Amino acid sequence: MSSTSTQSSAVKAAKVSVTELESMLSESPSPDRVCLKVAQMLRVRRSEVALLRLDKGSLRFIFPPELRSAGVLPLTGTAVAARTAATRTPLQSNTFMRVRHVSLFEGVKQGAEEEDRSLDQMPIQKIMSVAVAPSGGTVMGVVQVSRKGLDASLAGADFTSDDLKLLEQAAEILARMPFMQEGAEI
């Protein structure tokens, strides 16, 4: 199979995943189910997806559930999620470990599935961060997808520009999920 055919197959598979994510809107799914679908779309583990919602001028984790009580990130802070929300500028970094960042949340033990447990407290090596907002609308939160590991070579494949586009499409759908509304019950 040629690389063009492989790319074409990957694009078709991604479109199916975006369609599947969009079809979940009518079900009023939980953040957990939606983030699991995002993880599948971008071929990462459940523990490598984070979803934060704007709440009273700060970002609060709504996924993973273990971080819901971890406090808030002020929009004026230096955290990647805060900068993403404040500037609406997507970030894709395959050398994230070299970037100075708040690693406090990387150390939180998650009640993840068996396959994720070994990655619980691994450092983030690669990351994509995208504002959750309807097309041209107000920022409602941030979705982040990462690859964790002891070093970049063990964390998995680099994120591509196609991966970033896919996450941006997912973020527009996430903006329409009921749980992204400020003050919504989780």
N, CA, C and O of each residue as an XYZ file, in Angstrom:
744
protein
N       0.844     -1.182      0.000
C       0.000      0.000      0.000
C       0.886      1.240      0.000
O       1.833      1.319      0.783
N       0.602      2.182     -0.841
C       1.419      3.390     -0.930
C       1.151      4.294      0.267
O       0.138      4.147      0.951
N       2.071      5.240      0.519
C       1.891      6.152      1.646
C       0.689      7.068      1.404
O       0.042      7.497      2.359
N       0.385      7.370      0.140
C      -0.785      8.190     -0.177
C      -2.060      7.441      0.185
O      -2.990      8.030      0.737
N      -2.110      6.142     -0.122
C      -3.275      5.330      0.239
C      -3.417      5.236      1.748
O      -4.528      5.304      2.275
N      -2.300      5.080      2.446
C      -2.315      5.000      3.899
C      -2.830      6.309      4.485
O      -3.652      6.302      5.401
N      -2.345      7.437      3.957
C      -2.807      8.746      4.428
C      -4.292      8.903      4.168
O      -5.029      9.373      5.035
N      -4.736      8.515      2.988
C      -6.144      8.624      2.627
C      -7.002      7.787      3.575
O      -8.068      8.232      4.001
N      -6.551      6.594      3.901
C      -7.273      5.735      4.836
C      -7.346      6.376      6.213
O      -8.383      6.318      6.874
N      -6.250      6.988      6.647
C      -6.213      7.643      7.955
C      -7.177      8.824      7.992
O      -7.856      9.035      8.997
N      -7.246      9.592      6.910
C      -8.162     10.731      6.837
C      -9.607     10.248      6.889
O     -10.436     10.844      7.578
N      -9.917      9.169      6.161
C     -11.274      8.614      6.185
C     -11.626      8.127      7.595
O     -12.734      8.365      8.075
N     -10.698      7.456      8.247
C     -10.938      6.962      9.605
C     -11.169      8.127     10.562
O     -12.026      8.052     11.442
N     -10.404      9.204     10.390
C     -10.564     10.384     11.241
C     -11.935     11.009     11.042
O     -12.575     11.417     12.011
N     -12.396     11.089      9.800
C     -13.709     11.669      9.532
C     -14.805     10.835     10.179
O     -15.775     11.384     10.703
N     -14.659      9.518     10.147
C     -15.626      8.645     10.789
C     -15.638      8.947     12.293
O     -16.708      9.033     12.895
N     -14.471      9.107     12.894
C     -14.384      9.385     14.325
C     -15.021     10.719     14.674
O     -15.724     10.817     15.680
N     -14.792     11.751     13.864
C     -15.398     13.058     14.101
C     -16.913     12.930     13.999
O     -17.649     13.514     14.795
N     -17.371     12.166     13.018
C     -18.808     11.938     12.852
C     -19.365     11.204     14.065
O     -20.453     11.529     14.540
N     -18.633     10.219     14.567
C     -19.057      9.474     15.752
C     -19.135     10.393     16.966
O     -20.069     10.303     17.762
N     -18.151     11.274     17.103
C     -18.149     12.220     18.214
C     -19.361     13.150     18.104
O     -20.041     13.418     19.094
N     -19.617     13.628     16.906
C     -20.762     14.521     16.700
C     -22.082     13.810     16.983
O     -23.007     14.412     17.528
N     -22.173     12.535     16.616
C     -23.417     11.787     16.851
C     -23.686     11.607     18.345
O     -24.823     11.350     18.740
N     -22.657     11.738     19.172
C     -22.830     11.601     20.617
C     -23.605     12.781     21.209
O     -24.154     12.673     22.306
N     -23.652     13.909     20.489
C     -24.341     15.104     20.988
C     -25.773     14.803     21.415
O     -26.226     15.289     22.451
N     -26.485     14.008     20.625
C     -27.893     13.724     20.909
C     -28.078     12.840     22.139
O     -29.189     12.723     22.656
N     -26.999     12.220     22.610
C     -27.079     11.310     23.751
C     -26.806     11.989     25.085
O     -26.959     11.363     26.135
N     -26.397     13.281     25.065
C     -25.963     13.974     26.285
C     -24.962     13.115     27.057
O     -25.201     12.772     28.215
N     -23.849     12.768     26.424
C     -22.879     11.857     27.054
C     -22.106     12.535     28.187
O     -22.088     13.759     28.320
N     -21.479     11.696     28.986
C     -20.628     12.198     30.070
C     -19.294     12.665     29.493
O     -18.896     12.232     28.411
N     -18.598     13.554     30.221
C     -17.254     13.944     29.779
C     -16.339     12.727     29.618
O     -15.480     12.711     28.738
N     -16.520     11.716     30.462
C     -15.685     10.509     30.397
C     -15.841      9.808     29.047
O     -14.847      9.463     28.409
N     -17.089      9.597     28.608
C     -17.335      8.917     27.320
C     -16.789      9.728     26.159
O     -16.190      9.178     25.235
N     -16.995     11.034     26.207
C     -16.545     11.899     25.122
C     -15.018     11.915     25.056
O     -14.444     11.830     23.971
N     -14.368     12.021     26.196
C     -12.899     12.060     26.205
C     -12.301     10.719     25.798
O     -11.222     10.683     25.205
N     -12.977      9.623     26.105
C     -12.527      8.315     25.635
C     -12.580      8.270     24.110
O     -11.674      7.729     23.476
N     -13.630      8.832     23.517
C     -13.744      8.889     22.057
C     -12.619      9.755     21.472
O     -12.034      9.397     20.450
N     -12.317     10.890     22.114
C     -11.217     11.753     21.652
C      -9.897     10.982     21.719
O      -9.075     11.074     20.807
N      -9.697     10.225     22.791
C      -8.480      9.410     22.929
C      -8.375      8.402     21.790
O      -7.300      8.212     21.222
N      -9.496      7.756     21.456
C      -9.496      6.785     20.360
C      -9.196      7.470     19.031
O      -8.436      6.949     18.215
N      -9.794      8.638     18.816
C      -9.593      9.373     17.557
C      -8.121      9.698     17.328
O      -7.617      9.611     16.208
N      -7.440     10.076     18.414
C      -6.054     10.534     18.283
C      -5.037      9.485     18.724
O      -3.849      9.778     18.866
N      -5.515      8.265     18.940
C      -4.645      7.146     19.264
C      -3.748      7.419     20.475
O      -2.535      7.212     20.434
N      -4.380      7.889     21.550
C      -3.679      8.076     22.822
C      -4.461      7.332     23.896
O      -5.575      6.866     23.658
N      -3.872      7.226     25.069
C      -4.546      6.559     26.182
C      -5.529      7.527     26.857
O      -5.401      8.745     26.739
N      -6.486      6.973     27.546
C      -7.474      7.774     28.277
C      -6.780      8.777     29.199
O      -7.213      9.925     29.305
N      -5.715      8.352     29.858
C      -5.004      9.207     30.812
C      -4.196     10.310     30.127
O      -3.558     11.123     30.797
N      -4.223     10.338     28.802
C      -3.472     11.363     28.069
C      -4.400     12.433     27.471
O      -3.989     13.209     26.608
N      -5.644     12.462     27.939
C      -6.612     13.471     27.504
C      -7.017     14.289     28.720
O      -7.267     13.736     29.791
N      -7.082     15.605     28.553
C      -7.576     16.494     29.611
C      -8.587     17.455     28.993
O      -8.405     17.943     27.877
N      -9.652     17.713     29.741
C     -10.669     18.657     29.302
C     -10.953     19.602     30.453
O     -11.289     19.181     31.560
N     -10.812     20.886     30.168
C     -11.036     21.902     31.186
C     -12.147     22.828     30.723
O     -12.267     23.119     29.533
N     -12.961     23.292     31.669
C     -14.068     24.186     31.353
C     -13.831     25.530     32.020
O     -13.349     25.599     33.150
N     -14.172     26.594     31.311
C     -14.087     27.940     31.868
C     -15.175     28.102     32.917
O     -16.351     27.858     32.648
N     -14.776     28.514     34.112
C     -15.709     28.642     35.219
C     -15.282     29.840     36.060
O     -14.254     29.793     36.736
N     -16.064     30.904     36.019
C     -15.792     32.120     36.800
C     -14.382     32.652     36.562
O     -13.676     32.988     37.512
N     -13.974     32.730     35.307
C     -12.686     33.320     34.958
C     -11.472     32.424     35.143
O     -10.338     32.872     34.973
N     -11.699     31.170     35.488
C     -10.598     30.216     35.643
C     -10.963     28.928     34.912
O     -12.124     28.693     34.576
N      -9.955     28.108     34.675
C     -10.186     26.811     34.055
C     -10.233     25.744     35.138
O      -9.393     25.711     36.038
N     -11.227     24.875     35.035
C     -11.407     23.781     35.991
C     -11.444     22.469     35.202
O     -12.119     22.372     34.177
N     -10.719     21.472     35.683
C     -10.726     20.153     35.033
C     -12.107     19.527     35.152
O     -12.703     19.511     36.229
N     -12.614     19.005     34.022
C     -13.800     18.157     34.094
C     -13.440     16.731     33.666
O     -14.213     15.797     33.880
N     -12.267     16.575     33.065
C     -11.721     15.259     32.763
C     -10.205     15.372     32.763
O      -9.672     16.316     32.179
N      -9.500     14.460     33.386
C      -9.949     13.252     34.059
C     -10.643     13.581     35.382
O     -10.361     14.608     35.999
N     -11.547     12.706     35.808
C     -12.311     12.966     37.027
C     -11.433     13.162     38.258
O     -11.804     13.885     39.183
N     -10.264     12.516     38.268
C      -9.361     12.621     39.420
C      -8.837     14.040     39.615
O      -8.360     14.377     40.699
N      -8.918     14.867     38.588
C      -8.405     16.242     38.699
C      -9.517     17.268     38.936
O      -9.240     18.464     39.039
N     -10.766     16.814     39.024
C     -11.880     17.763     39.227
C     -11.728     18.555     40.509
O     -12.135     19.715     40.571
N     -11.156     17.957     41.519
C     -11.008     18.650     42.803
C      -9.599     19.213     42.990
O      -9.230     19.611     44.095
N      -8.821     19.246     41.921
C      -7.420     19.673     42.021
C      -7.248     21.191     42.023
O      -6.119     21.681     42.071
N      -8.325     21.925     41.972
C      -8.213     23.378     41.954
C      -8.435     23.919     40.558
O      -8.874     23.205     39.656
N      -8.125     25.195     40.396
C      -8.377     25.871     39.130
C      -7.096     26.494     38.588
O      -6.132     26.717     39.320
N      -7.111     26.767     37.290
C      -5.999     27.467     36.639
C      -6.502     28.853     36.245
O      -7.415     28.968     35.427
N      -5.923     29.897     36.811
C      -6.360     31.243     36.417
C      -5.985     31.529     34.961
O      -4.910     31.140     34.503
N      -6.865     32.203     34.248
C      -6.589     32.528     32.838
C      -5.374     33.427     32.694
O      -4.767     33.482     31.624
N      -5.014     34.127     33.751
C      -3.855     35.014     33.702
C      -2.557     34.272     34.007
O      -1.481     34.867     33.965
N      -2.647     32.984     34.312
C      -1.469     32.191     34.665
C      -0.638     31.803     33.451
O      -0.968     32.129     32.310
N       0.440     31.102     33.732
C       1.372     30.709     32.673
C       1.150     29.274     32.184
O       1.858     28.811     31.290
N       0.185     28.577     32.755
C      -0.084     27.204     32.332
C      -0.464     27.179     30.846
O      -1.086     28.111     30.336
N      -0.084     26.107     30.171
C      -0.376     25.966     28.738
C      -1.871     26.119     28.480
O      -2.267     26.811     27.543
N      -2.701     25.484     29.299
C      -4.156     25.563     29.105
C      -4.641     27.005     29.224
O      -5.479     27.446     28.437
N      -4.122     27.732     30.195
C      -4.522     29.134     30.373
C      -4.125     29.971     29.160
O      -4.912     30.788     28.681
N      -2.909     29.767     28.667
C      -2.474     30.516     27.474
C      -3.309     30.153     26.260
O      -3.638     31.016     25.446
N      -3.654     28.873     26.136
C      -4.483     28.430     25.011
C      -5.846     29.124     25.064
O      -6.329     29.624     24.048
N      -6.458     29.151     26.237
C      -7.777     29.781     26.383
C      -7.702     31.283     26.161
O      -8.557     31.854     25.484
N      -6.685     31.929     26.725
C      -6.574     33.386     26.644
C      -6.262     33.870     25.230
O      -6.745     34.921     24.809
N      -5.454     33.100     24.499
C      -5.020     33.561     23.166
C      -5.770     32.888     22.024
O      -5.693     33.335     20.880
N      -6.501     31.808     22.331
C      -7.191     30.986     21.318
C      -6.212     30.391     20.302
O      -6.616     29.984     19.213
N      -4.944     30.341     20.655
C      -3.913     29.830     19.759
C      -3.635     28.365     20.070
O      -3.227     28.038     21.185
N      -3.853     27.474     19.095
C      -3.557     26.060     19.328
C      -2.048     25.848     19.518
O      -1.232     26.591     18.972
N      -1.706     24.852     20.278
C      -0.304     24.499     20.506
C      -0.107     23.047     20.125
O      -0.909     22.180     20.471
N       0.971     22.801     19.410
C       1.400     21.430     19.119
C       2.894     21.407     19.398
O       3.656     22.144     18.772
N       3.317     20.561     20.338
C       4.729     20.465     20.677
C       5.119     19.006     20.834
O       4.553     18.282     21.653
N       6.091     18.585     20.040
C       6.628     17.230     20.154
C       7.916     17.217     20.970
O       8.589     16.191     21.071
N       8.251     18.366     21.551
C       9.419     18.494     22.435
C       8.986     19.175     23.733
O       9.720     19.997     24.284
N       7.813     18.836     24.210
C       7.218     19.533     25.353
C       8.039     19.405     26.629
O       8.054     20.333     27.438
N       8.710     18.301     26.829
C       9.492     18.109     28.053
C      10.575     19.172     28.184
O      10.999     19.495     29.294
N      11.019     19.712     27.068
C      12.055     20.752     27.097
C      11.492     22.133     27.446
O      12.242     23.057     27.761
N      10.161     22.260     27.386
C       9.495     23.533     27.665
C       9.202     23.623     29.157
O       8.684     22.676     29.750
N       9.530     24.758     29.763
C       9.196     24.944     31.173
C       7.676     24.989     31.300
O       7.013     25.783     30.633
N       7.134     24.136     32.157
C       5.688     24.101     32.327
C       5.339     23.593     33.725
O       6.162     22.985     34.409
N       4.115     23.856     34.124
C       3.628     23.388     35.409
C       3.402     21.890     35.302
O       2.583     21.439     34.502
N       4.120     21.120     36.098
C       3.985     19.664     36.015
C       3.214     19.097     37.201
O       3.169     17.882     37.393
N       2.611     19.973     37.993
C       1.863     19.567     39.168
C       0.822     18.504     38.851
O       0.707     17.522     39.584
N       0.061     18.678     37.773
C      -1.031     17.766     37.455
C      -0.543     16.440     36.884
O      -1.289     15.461     36.887
N       0.681     16.386     36.398
C       1.219     15.135     35.864
C       1.416     14.104     36.963
O       1.414     12.903     36.696
N       1.586     14.563     38.195
C       1.860     13.662     39.307
C       0.629     13.118     39.999
O       0.749     12.304     40.913
N      -0.570     13.556     39.579
C      -1.800     13.089     40.220
C      -2.092     11.656     39.787
O      -2.151     11.349     38.596
N      -2.271     10.789     40.779
C      -2.562      9.387     40.492
C      -3.991      9.276     39.994
O      -4.926      9.766     40.628
N      -4.148      8.629     38.855
C      -5.472      8.458     38.266
C      -5.923      7.020     38.430
O      -5.106      6.099     38.426
N      -7.205      6.834     38.572
C      -7.790      5.486     38.668
C      -7.977      4.942     37.270
O      -9.084      4.559     36.890
N      -6.924      4.907     36.517
C      -6.999      4.543     35.105
C      -7.099      3.040     34.919
O      -6.929      2.253     35.850
N      -7.380      2.676     33.681
C      -7.438      1.272     33.311
C      -6.063      0.645     33.484
O      -5.053      1.344     33.558
N      -6.038     -0.657     33.547
C      -4.800     -1.410     33.771
C      -3.657     -0.934     32.884
O      -2.547     -0.718     33.369
N      -3.919     -0.770     31.586
C      -2.844     -0.406     30.657
C      -2.305      0.993     30.912
O      -1.176      1.294     30.525
N      -3.091      1.858     31.558
C      -2.660      3.228     31.796
C      -1.891      3.399     33.102
O      -1.178      4.389     33.265
N      -2.018      2.469     34.020
C      -1.456      2.671     35.359
C       0.028      2.978     35.342
O       0.494      3.802     36.129
N       0.777      2.339     34.467
C       2.217      2.567     34.426
C       2.538      3.975     33.923
O       3.637      4.480     34.152
N       1.586      4.605     33.242
C       1.808      5.957     32.714
C       1.291      7.048     33.634
O       1.519      8.231     33.382
N       0.593      6.662     34.707
C      -0.037      7.636     35.594
C       0.832      8.844     35.881
O       0.407      9.987     35.714
N       2.043      8.579     36.309
C       2.882      9.673     36.761
C       4.066      9.935     35.837
O       5.063     10.531     36.245
N       3.950      9.495     34.611
C       4.988      9.759     33.620
C       4.889     11.220     33.169
O       3.802     11.796     33.150
N       6.017     11.806     32.811
C       5.969     13.187     32.323
C       5.395     13.270     30.908
O       5.536     12.349     30.104
N       4.753     14.385     30.634
C       4.236     14.648     29.294
C       5.419     14.979     28.391
O       6.206     15.879     28.687
N       5.536     14.250     27.296
C       6.620     14.475     26.342
C       6.137     15.282     25.134
O       6.876     16.098     24.585
N       4.891     15.042     24.731
C       4.330     15.668     23.529
C       2.922     16.126     23.872
O       2.220     15.455     24.629
N       2.502     17.262     23.323
C       1.191     17.782     23.691
C       0.558     18.582     22.559
O       1.245     19.202     21.746
N      -0.764     18.549     22.531
C      -1.551     19.453     21.697
C      -2.584     20.081     22.621
O      -3.173     19.398     23.458
N      -2.799     21.366     22.469
C      -3.732     22.098     23.311
C      -4.564     23.014     22.415
O      -4.018     23.798     21.639
N      -5.896     22.907     22.528
C      -6.797     23.650     21.645
C      -7.933     24.245     22.473
O      -8.470     23.585     23.363
N      -8.297     25.494     22.180
C      -9.436     26.128     22.841
C     -10.725     25.447     22.398
O     -10.895     25.121     21.223
N     -11.624     25.239     23.345
C     -12.950     24.692     23.043
C     -13.872     25.890     22.879
O     -14.148     26.619     23.832
N     -14.341     26.077     21.649
C     -15.215     27.216     21.347
C     -16.002     26.894     20.089
O     -15.493     26.241     19.178
N     -17.252     27.356     20.043
C     -17.975     27.198     18.779
C     -17.306     28.072     17.728
O     -16.645     29.050     18.079
N     -17.458     27.750     16.469
C     -16.824     28.505     15.395
C     -17.111     30.002     15.562
O     -18.259     30.440     15.477
N     -16.061     30.765     15.799
C     -16.179     32.212     15.960
C     -16.779     32.650     17.284
O     -16.993     33.844     17.494
N     -17.055     31.710     18.185
C     -17.709     32.031     19.455
C     -16.732     32.211     20.606
O     -15.515     32.215     20.421
N     -17.289     32.357     21.782
C     -16.534     32.568     23.006
C     -15.890     31.273     23.493
O     -16.485     30.199     23.402
N     -14.678     31.385     24.005
C     -13.965     30.223     24.547
C     -14.717     29.686     25.765
O     -15.086     30.434     26.670
N     -14.931     28.380     25.761
C     -15.642     27.706     26.853
C     -14.710     26.836     27.687
O     -15.045     26.443     28.804
N     -13.537     26.539     27.131
C     -12.601     25.675     27.832
C     -11.433     25.313     26.942
O     -11.162     25.982     25.945
N     -10.745     24.247     27.311
C      -9.555     23.782     26.586
C      -9.543     22.260     26.601
O      -9.872     21.636     27.609
N      -9.160     21.668     25.470
C      -8.930     20.234     25.407
C      -7.452     20.024     25.104
O      -6.884     20.682     24.232
N      -6.844     19.105     25.831
C      -5.433     18.796     25.634
C      -5.268     17.294     25.443
O      -5.911     16.486     26.113
N      -4.397     16.950     24.522
C      -4.053     15.556     24.272
C      -2.539     15.475     24.356
O      -1.828     16.297     23.778
N      -2.053     14.476     25.080
C      -0.608     14.355     25.264
C      -0.149     12.932     24.998
O      -0.950     12.010     24.849
N       1.146     12.789     24.945
C       1.778     11.469     24.938
C       2.791     11.511     26.081
O       3.653     12.387     26.140
N       2.662     10.540     26.988
C       3.526     10.492     28.166
C       4.537      9.368     28.034
O       4.303      8.378     27.340
N       5.654      9.535     28.705
C       6.674      8.495     28.723
C       7.917      8.980     29.433
O       8.027     10.156     29.782
N       8.856      8.071     29.647
C      10.104      8.454     30.301
C      10.905      9.420     29.448
O      11.580     10.308     29.969
N      10.827      9.244     28.128
C      11.450     10.205     27.211
C      10.623     10.232     25.925
O       9.712      9.424     25.745
N      10.950     11.164     25.041
C      10.155     11.371     23.827
C      10.101     10.124     22.947
O       9.075      9.849     22.325
N      11.190      9.375     22.890
C      11.213      8.196     22.019
C      10.294      7.094     22.539
O       9.809      6.277     21.756
N      10.049      7.059     23.846
C       9.180      6.041     24.431
C       7.722      6.487     24.518
O       6.848      5.694     24.867
N       7.461      7.753     24.200
C       6.111      8.311     24.350
C       5.212      8.038     23.151
O       4.006      8.276     23.216
N       5.775      7.550     22.080
C       4.953      7.284     20.902
C       5.244      8.261     19.783
O       6.156      9.084     19.866
N       4.446      8.148     18.737
C       4.649      8.947     17.524
C       4.470     10.441     17.798
O       3.733     10.842     18.700
N       5.156     11.242     17.007
C       4.965     12.687     17.077
C       3.558     13.031     16.621
O       2.987     12.342     15.775
N       2.999     14.096     17.180
C       1.732     14.614     16.691
C       1.984     15.314     15.361
O       3.020     15.953     15.176
N       1.045     15.193     14.446
C       1.169     15.797     13.121
C       0.201     16.973     12.993
O      -0.652     17.185     13.855
N       0.346     17.729     11.915
C      -0.588     18.831     11.667
C      -2.000     18.278     11.447
O      -2.980     18.934     11.799
N      -2.112     17.076     10.868
C      -3.431     16.448     10.705
C      -4.049     16.118     12.062
O      -5.258     16.257     12.244
N      -3.219     15.680     13.018
C      -3.711     15.410     14.371
C      -4.254     16.694     14.997
O      -5.309     16.688     15.632
N      -3.524     17.790     14.811
C      -3.960     19.069     15.370
C      -5.290     19.511     14.738
O      -6.178     19.998     15.439
N      -5.425     19.343     13.425
C      -6.685     19.690     12.753
C      -7.829     18.846     13.298
O      -8.932     19.352     13.507
N      -7.572     17.573     13.526
C      -8.583     16.674     14.066
C      -9.003     17.124     15.473
O     -10.190     17.114     15.799
N      -8.041     17.513     16.292
C      -8.363     17.990     17.641
C      -9.147     19.302     17.573
O     -10.036     19.529     18.392
N      -8.832     20.155     16.619
C      -9.583     21.406     16.452
C     -11.032     21.114     16.057
O     -11.952     21.777     16.535
N     -11.234     20.122     15.186
C     -12.601     19.735     14.809
C     -13.345     19.173     16.021
O     -14.517     19.478     16.241
N     -12.649     18.352     16.798
C     -13.253     17.778     18.002
C     -13.612     18.885     18.998
O     -14.651     18.810     19.653
N     -12.759     19.915     19.118
C     -13.003     21.013     20.061
C     -14.287     21.770     19.708
O     -15.025     22.193     20.599
N     -14.553     21.939     18.410
C     -15.798     22.611     18.003
C     -17.019     21.785     18.405
O     -18.048     22.337     18.793
N     -16.900     20.459     18.311
C     -18.002     19.585     18.723
C     -18.124     19.602     20.247
O     -19.233     19.647     20.779
N     -16.997     19.567     20.945
C     -17.006     19.615     22.409
C     -17.722     20.868     22.908
O     -18.387     20.827     23.943
N     -17.593     21.971     22.188
C     -18.226     23.229     22.591
C     -19.748     23.117     22.618
O     -20.422     23.916     23.268
N     -20.287     22.126     21.913
C     -21.747     21.952     21.866
C     -22.238     20.925     22.888
O     -23.442     20.697     23.007
N     -21.323     20.311     23.617
C     -21.705     19.321     24.628
C     -22.299     20.049     25.838
O     -21.765     21.069     26.272
N     -23.398     19.529     26.379
C     -24.053     20.182     27.523
C     -23.121     20.411     28.724
O     -23.235     21.433     29.401
N     -22.220     19.489     28.989
C     -21.350     19.616     30.148
C     -20.316     20.737     30.025
O     -19.650     21.069     31.006
N     -20.173     21.321     28.835
C     -19.220     22.427     28.664
C     -19.832     23.782     29.033
O     -19.114     24.779     29.113
N     -21.131     23.830     29.256
C     -21.770     25.084     29.651
C     -21.332     25.452     31.066
O     -21.321     24.602     31.957
N     -20.972     26.721     31.270
C     -20.549     27.154     32.611
C     -21.640     26.854     33.613
O     -22.810     27.166     33.392
N     -21.247     26.248     34.717
C     -22.196     25.918     35.775
C     -22.927     24.596     35.591
O     -23.696     24.190     36.462
N     -22.694     23.914     34.460
C     -23.369     22.629     34.211
C     -22.881     21.580     35.223
O     -21.722     21.588     35.639
N     -23.776     20.699     35.597
C     -23.416     19.587     36.472
C     -22.584     18.585     35.691
O     -22.798     18.364     34.499
N     -21.642     17.992     36.381
C     -20.790     16.994     35.728
C     -21.089     15.636     36.294
O     -20.481     14.648     35.883
